[in-house]
Amino acid sequence: MKWLDTLRLAVAEIRRNLLRSVLTVTGVWIGVAAVIVLVTLGNGATIRVTGDVANLGSNLLTVRPGQDQRRPGGVSVAATSFDAADVTAVEKVLGDSAAVCPMSSRPAQAIFRGRNHSTTVTGTEDRFHDVRSWPIADGRTFDPSEQRSGAAVCVLGETARRELFGGQRAVGESLRLGRTAFRVVGVLEAKGQLTFGQDQDDLILIPLRTFHRRFAGDRDVAMMFVSVREGDSTERAQARIEEVLRSRRVTSPGDEDDFSVLDMKEIMSTVEVITGVMTALLGSVAAVSLLVGGIGIMNILLVSVTERTREIGLRLAVGATEKEILTQFLLEAITLCVFGGIVGAILGLAGGAVGAHALEVPFVVEPQIVALAMVFAILVGAVFGFMPARRAARLDPIRALRHE
């Protein structure tokens, strides 16, 4: 049980110089707290961003006209929008393996009695709700006859409903978009804001044919959402879409496509990799302060060895071994780091909770990160405490007793 006696001596020495001990471990608890806070917030941000991407829809492909197409001589032209024939061709090549939803959007001013609200009007079809995994919270969606005839009906996003109707029920009421009165037939379930602040609920859906007649004055389709059936390959669907659109849009072999097909799974994987790297980088930077704390511990213990030279010499003279002296000083360093690690873990978890609330990201506690920070703190104590401990253990008892 000698090591227990040695531990008691180490703890007694720490308590004897309590203020100095607390100041010594400041760098350790700051380092542990910083690692836990940054990793916790990084993981929460990863979950928030990937959740936002997943919230757009399951097995989703987004098909858009290209930003621009570079011609020889450096002249750039805007890519041609899709049309109804493009949508039909994509539906035909995918068959029952996927659902295709065309969309076009424009900003508009919505007016209900004395209330005005600037929002986005989106022309689409009733399959929008299935493709985007966005159900109706109140009322219904467009029926087939309303879509065929281009009826003046609309479905509101939650933000648009709140801004225009407040606490009043919107279904059955009429509002004005531009110069046309639209009857509200439904309200979408709230989805909230994306990570970068975009409000998904600030929109008004109308039938695509109505959009073409009342707003666009053409039959262009700005984009398509394609929801691949569960169990089918999004990669295969993407290849089919690219093949049929190249054929229809007369893309010559070797030319760049003037459209893009984005797989949300690929975007999600890329986001996870990027946020994971950033979290690891931030955690590594925060861990540097642990090394700084370790240097502080080494300096203080070296001073302590000098101050306690006579005490060490006396212990050696009455029979204490070098190993016992070495163990005592190592235990002092490790105990200091354990204390600093515990304080840092508590402060780190509290800081992570506060930061997650402020940034509106999930508070995700990973026990392995807390344990890793604690282990790293103990290793810092052992590594940086070894030099002072060895110096103390190698003191000559005669010279130590003569030390003033």
Secondary structure as UniProt FT lines:
FT   HELIX           2..16
FT   HELIX           18..24
FT   HELIX           26..55
FT   TURN            58..59
FT   STRAND          60..65
FT   STRAND          68..70
FT   TURN            72..73
FT   STRAND          76..78
FT   HELIX           84..94
FT   HELIX           95..97
FT   STRAND          98..112
FT   TURN            113..114
FT   STRAND          115..124
FT   TURN            126..127
FT   HELIX           128..131
FT   TURN            132..133
FT   STRAND          136..139
FT   HELIX           144..149
FT   STRAND          153..156
FT   HELIX           158..165
FT   TURN            166..167
FT   TURN            171..172
FT   STRAND          174..177
FT   TURN            178..179
FT   STRAND          180..188
FT   TURN            195..196
FT   TURN            200..201
FT   STRAND          204..207
FT   HELIX           208..211
FT   HELIX           212..216
FT   STRAND          223..228
FT   TURN            230..231
FT   HELIX           234..248
FT   TURN            249..250
FT   TURN            253..254
FT   STRAND          259..263
FT   HELIX           264..307
FT   HELIX           309..317
FT   TURN            318..319
FT   HELIX           322..359
FT   HELIX           367..393
FT   HELIX           397..402
//
